[in-house]
């Protein structure tokens, strides 16, 4: 998983640099985001190796007792998270105020909160050199925001999550019946979220255009 995420983190940056859409210094962000992850994983692996080397009868007895007490349920989840790196995020200098925790910049976009139809539309929009812009329509007009983005930033594909069906030709629509997706992500006002090609959130803005 580490190697895959390393490649994913670097690949889209390389595409932007090679296509002249970003300077070579843009690649430095790869090191900033991924170096600590590699160090943490090596330290974790070394710790596990030392545990195996030092294991003896007393430790094995303790393990059996702890298993009976279901102590390892939480430990196993922590270890799975460490190996899979799915909860991994790249924290920004400061959290974004008034933005739901699930949509904070630097976190993986919470695709698991989408239903099947929304997930399929989201997945169909992903490309190596494309950012994905998502607008949660909360009843306020969003046409001006949508037009500004599509006119000036062709490398951003747009999606609109709305309870109604008023669709523009510049975006894919996800019909949000009873605002289920709004509620799942704790969206209380019109919200714009920019998702990187590696599915991490670049920025979220809430409260209108």
KEKOL-341444 format. One record per residue: x, y, z of N, C-alpha, C, O in turn. Coordinates in pm, whole numbers, plus 50000, padded with zeros to 5 digits. Example, Ala and Ser with C-alpha at 12.3 -4.5 7.8 and 13.67 -1.06 7.14 Angstrom:
<pts>
513194943150780512304955050780513204967050780514244966850846;512854977550708513674989450714512905000350787513415011450804;
</pts>
This chain:
<pts>
500814987850000500005000050000500855012750000500505022649936;501965012250072502835024150075503345027449937503325039049896;503815017349865504355019549730503305024849635503585033649553;502085019449646500995024049558500675038649587500505046749495;500585042049715500255055749749501395065349718501165076949684;502625060649730503765068849686503635072149538503775083749496;503355061749459503245063649313502085072849280502205081649194;500955070949347499775079149321500025093649356499615102649284;500715095849469501015109449513501955116549416501825128649392;502895109049360503895114949271503405116149127503735125849058;502625106349080502275105548938501535117948889501885123448784;500525122248962499745133648912500565146448913500335155348832;501525147349006502405159149008503315159048885503545169448822;503835147248852504675146048733503905149948607504445156648519;502655145748599501825149148482501715164248468501885169548358;501445171048577501275185548572502585192548534502575202348459;503705187548586505005193548553505365191048407505765200248337;505205178648361505565175148224504685182348122505125185048010;503455185348160502565192548069502705207648081501965215148016;503645212148164503895226348177502865233748259502795246048253;502045226548336501015233048418501505236348559500805242848636;502715231648592503285234448724504815234448712505355227448628;505515242348796506985242648793507555229948855506855222548924;508845227348829509495215348883509475215349036509475204749098;509475227149097509455227949243508185221749302508135218649421;507165220149218505905214049263506145199649311505405194649396;507175193149257507475179349295507975178449440507915167649500;508465189649495508955189349633507835186049733508105181049842;506605188749694505485185649782505365170549806504855166249909;505845162749711505835148149728506655144249852506205136449935;507845149849861508715146849976508095151850106508125144850207;507525163850102506935169650222505805160750275505685158850396;504995155350185503845147350228504195132850259503635126950351;505125127050183505315112550193506515108050275506555096550319;507495116850298508705112650369508395108050511508855097450554;507615115750583507285112150722506545098750726506745090650817;505685096450626504955083750621505915072050609505735061850675;506935073450524507925062750506508705060250634508935048850672;509105070950701509845069650827508985062850933509455053851003;507745067050943506835061051043506635046151015506595038151108;506505042550889506275028450855507515020050885507385008850934;508695025150856509925017950888510065015951039510455005151085;509745026251115509795025051261508795014751312509075007051404;507625014651251506595004951290507054990651259506894981751341;507624988651140508114975351102509244970651194509304958951231;510144979851230511234976351321510704972351458511214963151522;509664979451503509054976151632508444962151630508594954551725;507764958951520507164945651509508234934751503508074923951560;509324937651435510434927951425511024925251563511314913851599;511214936051640511764934451776510814926451865511264918651950;509534928351848508564920751925508694905751897508634897451988;508864902451769508984888351731510274882251786510284871151838;511374889951774512674885051821512664882651971513224872852020;512024891752045512064891052191510944882552251510884880852373;510084877152167508954869352220509464856652286510304849552231;508954853752404509304841652478508074835752542506964840252513;508224825752626507064819152689506164828752766504944827652760;506774838152840505994847452920505134856452831503964858952859;505754861252724505034869952632503904862452564502804867752547;504174849952524503134841852459501964839352553500814839452510;502254837252680501214835252780500374847852795499144847252804;501054859252797500354872052809499444874352689498324879252704;499924870952570499134872552448497854864352456496784869152419;497954851952504496784843352517495754849252612494554848852585;496234854852725495334861052822494624873152760493414874752775;495384881452691494824893552631493824890152521492834897252502;494064879252448493114874952346491784871352410490724874652358;491834864552524490614860852595489834873252638488604872952645;490544884052665489914896352710489514905452594489084916852614;489684900252469489374908052349490164921152341489724930852281;491334921052403492174933152405492664936852265492924948552236;492774926752179493424929152050492484934751943492934937951833;491204936051974490294941651873490714955751833490814958851714;490964964151934491384977951906492794978251850493104986151762;493654969451903495044968951856495094964851710495844970651631;494304954651673494294949951534493854960851439494424962451331;492824968551478492364979451392493474989751375493674994951265;494184992751483495265002451475496364997451382496925005251304;496674984551389497714979051304497264978351158498054980951068;496004975051136495484975050999495554988950940495954990650824;495174999051019495245012850971496685016850939496935023850841;497635012251022499035015751002499575009750872500335016150799;499174997350844499674990450725498954995250599499594997750497;497634996450607496865000550489497045015250456496975019150339;497275023550558497435038050544496195045050490496285056350442;495055038350497493825044550446493415056950525492895066350466;493625057350659493245069550732494295080650722494125091350781;495365078150649496465087750643495995101250588495215101650493;496465112050648496155125250595497385134150606498325131250680;497355144950530498465154450527497965167550589497435176050518;498125169150720497525180650788498075193950738499265195250709;497185203650728497575217150689498065224550813498025219250924;498545236850793499055244550907497985246951011498245246151131;496775250050966495675252551058494405246151001494225246050879;493535240851087492275235451037491405246550980491485257951024;490585243150881489685252850822488455254350912487735244750936;488235266450961487095268951048485805267950968485765271250850;484765263351032483425262350974483345252250859482395252350780;484345243650849484335233150747484215219750818484945217150913;483305211050772483155197950838484485190450844485305191550754;484695182850951485925175350969486195166050852487345164250812;485155160150797485325150550686485815157050558486265150050467;485715170450549486125177350426487305186850450487515196050371;488055184750556489215193150582490295190750476490515179450432;490965201450436492055200350340493145191050394493475191550513;493685182750307494735173450347494225159650380495015150250394;492905158150393492305145150422491845138450292491545145250193;491785125350293491245118050180489745121150167489025121550267;489295123450044487875126450026487035114550073487325103150034;486025116750156485275105750219484305098850123483085099750141;484825092250024483995085749923483115074849984482075071349928;483525069550099482745058950163481365063750208480495055650239;481175077050213479885082450252478925083650135477745086750154;479415081350013478575081849894477765068949881478215058249922;476575070149823475835058149788476385052749655477275058849596;475855041649608476405034849490476365043649367477355044449294;475245050349344475105058849225476085070549229476745073549130;476165077049343477085088349357478535083949340479335090849278;478855072249396480225066949384480585064549237481685067949195;479675058849161479945055849020480175068548940481055068948854;479395078948967479595091748898480935097848937481675102548851;481225097649066482505103049116483675095849051484615102149002;483635082649050484745074648995484925077148846486045077148797;483825079448774483915081648629484585094848595485045096848483;484655103948692485245117048667486745117548693487415127048653;487285107448761488685107848802489625105848683489435096748603;490645114348675491695113248575493015117748637493025124848737;494125113348576495445115948634495805130748636496575135048721;495255138548544495635152648537494445161948558494455173348512;493435157048627492225164848646491895166248794491865156448868;491645178548836491095180948968489575179648959488985182248854;488955175649066487505174149068486925184349164487245184449283;486065193049112485395202949194483985198249226483245194349136;483615198749352482295194049394481565205349467482075210949564;480365208449418479525218549482478345211549547477615204049482;478175214049678476955209649747475965221149738476165231549800;474895219249661473875229549643472945229349763472305219249792;472865240649832471995241449950470835251149927470335257450020;470435252249800469335261249768469785274749714468985281949653;471065278149735471565290849683471995289149537472395278249497;471905299849458472355299049319473845295749311474645301449385;474205286649223475615283149209476105284649065477245281349035;475235289748976475585290448834476815299248810477665295748729;476915310548881478045319648861479355313148904480365314148834;479335306349018480525299349065480935288548967482115287148935;479975281048919480255270248825480835275648695481805270048644;480265286448642480745292248517482155297848534483005296048446;482415304448646483755310048670484815299048669485875300548608;484515288048735485485277048744485705270548608486845268448568;484635267448538484775260348410485385269348302486055264348212;485145282348310485705291548209487205293648229487945294848131;487655294148353489045297648382489945285848418491175286848412;489335274748455490135263248499489655250348430488965242248490;490045248648302489595236848227490105223748283489585213048249;491135224248370491665211948429490855207448550491235197848618;489745214248577488855210348686487535205348629486845212548558;487195192948659485875187748626484925190848741485325190748857;483675193548707482735197848811481615187748832481105181548738;481235186448958480075178748998479225187349090479755195449166;477915185649082476995192849170476145182449243475535173749181;476125183349376475285174649459474085182849502474215192249581;472915179349449471735187649469470485179149489470375168049436;469555184449567468285177549588467375179249468466485171149445;467605189849390466785192549273467515188349146468675184149152;466845189449032467405184248908467825195148810468055192248693;467935207648856468315218248762469815216948731470665221148810;470105211248617471475207848579471995217248472471235221848387;473275220148475473905227848369474765218448286475095207448331;475115222748168475915214248079477375213548124478155205748069;477755221548223479145222248266479475212948383480605213048432;478515205048428478775196848545477935184148543476855183748483;478445173748611477665161748635476845163848762477315169748859;475625158948759474745160648873474605147748953474415136948896;474705148949084474365137949174473075141949245473045151649321;472035134449220470745137449283470795133049429471005121249458;470615142449519470715139649663469315139449724468835149549776;468685127949718467325126749768467305128949920468065122849995;466405137849961466245141050104467545146150167467705145850289;468455150850082469735156350128470525146450214471175150250311;470445133750176471145123450252472655125550252473305123650354;473225129550136474665131750128475075144550202476155145150260;474205154550200474465166550279474575162950427475485167450497;473635154950473473605151250614474785142250650475385143750757;475135132950560476225123650589477555130950606478395126850686;477735141850531478985149350538478865162150620479775170350622;477715163650687477505175050776477585188350703478185197950752;476985188850583476975200950503475765209350541474625204650531;475985221650586474895230250630474665242150538473645248850549;475585244950449475445256050356476095252550224476705241950211;475955261350126476595258649998478095256750019478755264950083;478615245949965480005242149991480705238349861480125231649776;481945242749848482765238949733483985231449784484675236149874;484255219949725485395211649764486205208249640485665203549540;487515210549647488415207449536489225195049572489975195049669;489055184449491489695171649518490845169449420490665170749298;492025166149473493215163749391493065150849312492205142649344;493875148849208493825136349132494105123849215493695112949177;494805125349328495065113749414493995112149521494185104649618;492865119049504491645118249587491795124749724490935122749810;492835132349746492935140249870492365154149846492385159249734;491845160249951491195173149940492215184349938493065185250026;492135192949837493055204249827492545216049909493305222249983;491255218949897490675230049973489155228349978488555222549887;488555233450084487095233650096486675247550139487265253450229;485655252750073485105265950109483605264450132482915257650055;483135270650236481725269350270481105282950289481725292050344;479845284250242479115296550269478805304750146478545316750156;478825298350027478465305549906479655308449818480785305249855;479435314549704480475317249606481315329149648482245332949577;
</pts>
